[in-house]
Amino acid sequence: MKLKLLAATLALAATASWAQTYPSKAVTMINPYPAGGGLDVMARIVAQELSTLWKQPVLIEAKPGAGTTISAAYVARAPADGYTLLLSTTQHAVAPSLYKGLTYDYLTSFAPITTIAESTFVHVTRADLKVDSVRELMDLMKQKGSAMNWASTGPASIPHLGGAWFNMLTGTNGTHVPFQGTAPALAAILGGQVDYLFADVSAVPQVRAGKVKGLAVTTPKRVSSLPNLPTMAETVPGFILSVWVGIEAPAGTPRAVIDRVNSAVQTVSKHEIVAKRMADVASEPSWMSPEDFAAYRKSEVEKYAKLVKESGAKLE
């Protein structure tokens, strides 16, 4: 018994000592979407500050596809040492309602660490569409029906669910055109191939430049970086669609490492430059304790399970 107690004590001491030196090499965060999208922008803002704080590289590696499940499966298989982390997002909470036979369980295969950012979606149309408000778009859609088409970042993605929900609440219709990520969907708006999109924050520069037309933001309140845009809920009561970005580790990662990452994110989230750069893309820094993030993840899984069922959204 004494030998077992001694071994456990030595193991605990070794883990604590190792965690104090973490990170001693580059940390890789796995992005579930193609490079250049809104999540990528927000993650790089935080990663740059963490690199400075830790004096170690914090790399963002894109592993897109299959509704974020490729990224999640990859990290679930990674060593539980804190050097491969998942950039989780709202879509990870949707995936369990859509994909059968996943090789991981979202709520048990990962150790939640913290959120790092929250942001809005922006309801955008092509610049030459003759509407200037959500109400005018609704009227046009009721006239043209399926002749109108709207983009998403993939089947059953958050923008797809948002578009389906918009149709449900407004009694409109249209043809859904899925793309593989925000960048190609936004390119289709810019090229005039599709009429509208619930775009993430990577669309903000295009809105400001007038290359696409912003109609509304999807958060409960207006955002300071796009002060002229109303909320969707001002026209469509109850329509709120925001996105969060978090950091998670493979299950079994030492709690000391989780706490070290959590504390570092809390520190950099208070940096003025982080708040400024987040605001530039209609986002704001976010931080939660691991326990609060765990509870929030669970509530998000439950919320989107209900929305998937009610909207009838499915993989195509």
C-alpha positions as CSV (number, residue, x, y, z in Angstrom):
1,M,0.0,0.0,0.0
2,K,2.8,2.4,0.9
3,L,4.6,1.6,-2.4
4,K,1.4,2.4,-4.3
5,L,0.9,5.6,-2.4
6,L,4.5,6.6,-3.0
7,A,4.2,5.8,-6.7
8,A,1.0,7.9,-7.0
9,T,2.6,10.8,-5.2
10,L,5.7,10.7,-7.4
11,A,3.5,10.5,-10.5
12,L,1.5,13.5,-9.3
13,A,4.6,15.5,-8.6
14,A,6.1,14.6,-12.0
15,T,2.9,15.7,-13.7
16,A,2.8,19.0,-11.9
17,S,6.5,19.7,-12.6
18,W,5.9,18.9,-16.3
19,A,2.9,21.1,-16.5
20,Q,4.9,24.0,-15.1
21,T,7.3,23.8,-18.1
22,Y,4.4,23.5,-20.5
23,P,4.6,24.5,-23.3
24,S,8.2,23.5,-24.0
25,K,7.6,23.2,-27.8
26,A,5.2,24.4,-30.5
27,V,1.5,24.0,-29.7
28,T,-0.8,23.2,-32.7
29,M,-4.5,24.2,-32.7
30,I,-6.6,22.4,-35.3
31,N,-9.0,24.6,-37.2
32,P,-12.1,22.7,-38.5
33,Y,-12.5,25.1,-41.4
34,P,-10.4,26.2,-44.4
35,A,-7.8,28.9,-43.7
36,G,-9.1,32.5,-44.1
37,G,-12.5,32.1,-42.6
38,G,-13.8,33.9,-39.5
39,L,-12.8,31.2,-37.0
40,D,-9.3,31.3,-38.5
41,V,-9.1,35.1,-38.1
42,M,-10.2,35.0,-34.4
43,A,-7.9,32.0,-33.6
44,R,-4.9,33.7,-35.0
45,I,-5.5,36.9,-32.9
46,V,-5.3,34.8,-29.7
47,A,-2.6,32.5,-31.0
48,Q,-0.3,35.4,-31.6
49,E,-0.7,36.6,-28.1
50,L,-0.2,33.2,-26.6
51,S,3.0,32.7,-28.6
52,T,4.3,35.9,-27.1
53,L,3.3,34.9,-23.6
54,W,4.6,31.4,-23.8
55,K,7.6,32.2,-25.9
56,Q,6.7,29.2,-28.0
57,P,5.0,29.0,-31.5
58,V,1.2,28.5,-31.5
59,L,0.3,27.2,-34.9
60,I,-3.0,27.0,-36.6
61,E,-3.5,24.0,-38.8
62,A,-6.6,23.6,-41.0
63,K,-8.3,20.2,-41.2
64,P,-11.7,21.0,-42.8
65,G,-14.4,18.8,-43.9
66,A,-17.4,16.7,-42.9
67,G,-19.0,19.4,-40.8
68,T,-16.0,19.7,-38.4
69,T,-16.0,16.0,-37.7
70,I,-12.6,15.5,-39.4
71,S,-10.9,17.9,-37.1
72,A,-12.6,16.5,-34.0
73,A,-11.7,12.9,-34.9
74,Y,-8.1,13.9,-35.5
75,V,-7.7,15.6,-32.1
76,A,-9.6,12.8,-30.3
77,R,-6.8,10.5,-31.4
78,A,-4.0,12.9,-30.6
79,P,-1.7,12.4,-27.5
80,A,-3.3,13.9,-24.4
81,D,-0.3,16.1,-23.7
82,G,-1.7,19.6,-24.5
83,Y,0.4,20.0,-27.7
84,T,-2.5,19.2,-30.1
85,L,-5.7,21.2,-29.3
86,L,-9.1,21.5,-31.0
87,L,-10.4,24.9,-32.0
88,S,-14.0,23.9,-31.3
89,T,-17.0,25.9,-32.5
90,T,-20.7,26.0,-32.5
91,Q,-20.7,23.5,-35.4
92,H,-19.1,20.8,-33.2
93,A,-22.2,21.0,-31.0
94,V,-24.4,20.5,-34.1
95,A,-22.5,17.5,-35.5
96,P,-23.8,14.9,-33.0
97,S,-27.4,15.5,-34.3
98,L,-26.3,14.9,-37.9
99,Y,-23.6,12.3,-38.1
100,K,-24.1,8.7,-37.1
101,G,-21.2,6.4,-36.3
102,L,-18.8,9.1,-35.2
103,T,-15.5,7.7,-33.9
104,Y,-15.7,10.1,-30.9
105,D,-18.3,11.4,-28.5
106,Y,-18.2,15.2,-28.5
107,L,-19.1,15.5,-24.8
108,T,-16.7,12.9,-23.5
109,S,-13.8,12.6,-25.9
110,F,-12.6,16.1,-25.2
111,A,-11.6,18.1,-22.1
112,P,-13.1,21.6,-22.4
113,I,-10.6,24.3,-21.6
114,T,-12.2,27.7,-22.4
115,T,-13.9,29.8,-25.0
116,I,-11.7,32.4,-26.7
117,A,-14.2,34.4,-28.8
118,E,-17.8,35.1,-29.6
119,S,-19.1,36.8,-32.7
120,T,-22.0,37.5,-34.9
121,F,-23.1,36.3,-38.3
122,V,-23.8,39.0,-40.9
123,H,-26.8,38.6,-43.2
124,V,-25.3,39.7,-46.5
125,T,-26.5,39.9,-50.1
126,R,-24.8,40.5,-53.4
127,A,-24.1,44.2,-53.9
128,D,-26.4,44.5,-56.9
129,L,-29.5,42.9,-55.3
130,K,-32.2,45.6,-55.2
131,V,-32.9,45.3,-51.4
132,D,-31.7,47.4,-48.6
133,S,-33.2,45.7,-45.6
134,V,-34.3,42.2,-44.3
135,R,-37.9,43.2,-44.8
136,E,-37.3,44.0,-48.5
137,L,-35.4,40.7,-48.9
138,M,-38.4,38.9,-47.5
139,D,-40.7,40.6,-49.9
140,L,-38.5,39.8,-52.8
141,M,-38.2,36.2,-51.8
142,K,-42.0,35.9,-51.5
143,Q,-42.3,37.2,-55.1
144,K,-39.6,35.0,-56.6
145,G,-39.7,31.9,-54.5
146,S,-37.2,29.2,-55.5
147,A,-35.7,31.5,-58.2
148,M,-33.8,33.1,-55.3
149,N,-30.8,31.2,-54.1
150,W,-28.9,31.3,-50.8
151,A,-25.5,30.0,-49.9
152,S,-24.2,28.2,-46.9
153,T,-20.8,26.9,-45.8
154,G,-22.0,23.3,-46.2
155,P,-24.9,21.1,-45.6
156,A,-26.3,21.4,-42.0
157,S,-23.6,24.0,-41.2
158,I,-24.7,26.9,-38.9
159,P,-25.3,29.2,-41.9
160,H,-27.4,26.4,-43.4
161,L,-29.4,26.0,-40.2
162,G,-29.7,29.8,-40.0
163,G,-31.0,30.0,-43.6
164,A,-33.5,27.2,-43.0
165,W,-34.6,28.9,-39.7
166,F,-35.0,32.2,-41.5
167,N,-37.3,30.5,-44.1
168,M,-39.3,28.9,-41.3
169,L,-39.8,32.1,-39.4
170,T,-40.6,34.3,-42.4
171,G,-42.6,31.9,-44.6
172,T,-40.1,32.4,-47.4
173,N,-38.4,29.9,-49.7
174,G,-35.3,29.7,-51.9
175,T,-32.8,27.3,-53.3
176,H,-30.0,26.3,-51.0
177,V,-26.5,26.2,-52.5
178,P,-23.9,24.7,-50.1
179,F,-20.2,25.5,-50.3
180,Q,-17.1,24.1,-48.6
181,G,-16.5,26.8,-46.1
182,T,-17.0,30.6,-45.8
183,A,-14.4,31.7,-48.4
184,P,-16.0,30.0,-51.4
185,A,-19.5,30.9,-50.3
186,L,-18.5,34.5,-50.0
187,A,-16.7,34.4,-53.3
188,A,-20.0,33.2,-54.8
189,I,-21.8,36.2,-53.3
190,L,-19.1,38.5,-54.7
191,G,-19.4,36.9,-58.1
192,G,-23.2,37.3,-58.1
193,Q,-23.8,33.5,-58.4
194,V,-26.0,33.4,-55.2
195,D,-28.2,36.0,-53.6
196,Y,-27.6,35.9,-49.9
197,L,-25.6,34.2,-47.1
198,F,-25.4,34.2,-43.3
199,A,-21.7,35.0,-43.3
200,D,-19.2,34.8,-40.5
201,V,-17.0,37.7,-39.5
202,S,-14.6,37.3,-42.4
203,A,-17.2,39.1,-44.5
204,V,-16.9,42.3,-42.4
205,P,-14.2,43.9,-44.6
206,Q,-16.3,43.2,-47.7
207,V,-19.4,44.8,-46.1
208,R,-17.4,47.9,-45.2
209,A,-15.9,48.1,-48.7
210,G,-19.4,47.9,-50.2
211,K,-18.5,44.7,-52.1
212,V,-21.4,42.9,-50.5
213,K,-24.5,44.4,-48.9
214,G,-24.9,43.9,-45.2
215,L,-28.5,43.7,-44.0
216,A,-28.3,42.7,-40.4
217,V,-26.3,41.1,-37.6
218,T,-27.6,38.0,-35.8
219,T,-26.6,38.8,-32.2
220,P,-29.2,40.0,-29.7
221,K,-27.6,43.5,-29.8
222,R,-26.1,45.6,-32.5
223,V,-22.3,45.4,-32.8
224,S,-20.0,48.4,-32.6
225,S,-18.0,47.5,-35.6
226,L,-21.1,47.5,-37.8
227,P,-23.1,50.2,-36.1
228,N,-25.5,50.9,-39.1
229,L,-26.7,47.3,-39.2
230,P,-29.8,46.4,-37.3
231,T,-30.2,43.0,-35.6
232,M,-32.2,40.3,-37.4
233,A,-34.5,40.1,-34.4
234,E,-35.6,43.7,-35.0
235,T,-37.4,42.3,-38.1
236,V,-37.7,38.6,-37.4
237,P,-38.5,38.3,-33.6
238,G,-36.6,35.5,-31.9
239,F,-33.9,35.1,-34.6
240,I,-30.6,35.0,-32.8
241,L,-27.6,33.1,-34.2
242,S,-24.2,33.7,-32.7
243,V,-21.0,31.7,-32.9
244,W,-18.4,30.8,-30.3
245,V,-14.9,29.5,-30.6
246,G,-13.3,27.4,-27.9
247,I,-10.2,25.4,-27.1
248,E,-10.5,21.7,-26.1
249,A,-8.0,19.0,-25.5
250,P,-8.1,15.2,-25.9
251,A,-9.8,13.6,-22.9
252,G,-7.2,12.6,-20.3
253,T,-5.1,15.7,-20.7
254,P,-3.7,16.5,-17.3
255,R,-5.8,19.1,-15.4
256,A,-2.6,21.1,-14.7
257,V,-2.1,21.6,-18.4
258,I,-5.8,22.5,-18.9
259,D,-5.5,25.1,-16.1
260,R,-2.3,26.5,-17.6
261,V,-3.9,27.0,-21.0
262,N,-7.1,28.4,-19.4
263,S,-5.1,30.9,-17.4
264,A,-3.1,32.0,-20.4
265,V,-6.2,32.6,-22.4
266,Q,-7.7,34.6,-19.6
267,T,-4.6,36.8,-19.5
268,V,-4.5,37.5,-23.2
269,S,-8.2,38.1,-23.5
270,K,-7.6,41.2,-21.4
271,H,-5.0,42.6,-23.8
272,E,-6.2,45.8,-25.4
273,I,-4.9,44.7,-28.8
274,V,-7.0,41.5,-28.7
275,A,-10.2,43.4,-28.0
276,K,-9.4,45.9,-30.7
277,R,-8.6,43.3,-33.3
278,M,-11.6,41.3,-32.4
279,A,-13.9,44.3,-32.7
280,D,-12.5,44.9,-36.2
281,V,-14.1,41.6,-37.2
282,A,-17.4,42.0,-35.3
283,S,-16.2,39.8,-32.5
284,E,-15.2,40.0,-28.8
285,P,-12.8,38.1,-26.6
286,S,-14.4,35.4,-24.4
287,W,-13.2,33.3,-21.5
288,M,-14.9,30.6,-19.4
289,S,-13.7,28.3,-16.7
290,P,-13.4,24.6,-17.8
291,E,-16.5,23.8,-15.8
292,D,-18.6,26.6,-17.2
293,F,-17.5,25.7,-20.7
294,A,-18.5,22.1,-20.1
295,A,-22.0,23.1,-19.1
296,Y,-22.3,25.6,-22.0
297,R,-21.2,22.9,-24.5
298,K,-23.9,20.6,-23.2
299,S,-26.6,23.2,-23.5
300,E,-25.5,24.0,-27.1
301,V,-25.7,20.4,-28.1
302,E,-29.2,20.2,-26.7
303,K,-30.3,23.5,-28.4
304,Y,-29.1,22.5,-31.9
305,A,-30.5,19.0,-31.6
306,K,-33.9,20.7,-31.3
307,L,-33.2,23.1,-34.2
308,V,-32.0,20.4,-36.5
309,K,-35.2,18.4,-35.8
310,E,-37.6,21.3,-36.2
311,S,-35.9,22.7,-39.3
312,G,-35.6,19.3,-41.0
313,A,-32.0,20.2,-42.0
314,K,-30.0,17.2,-43.0
315,L,-26.8,16.2,-44.8
316,E,-27.3,16.3,-48.5
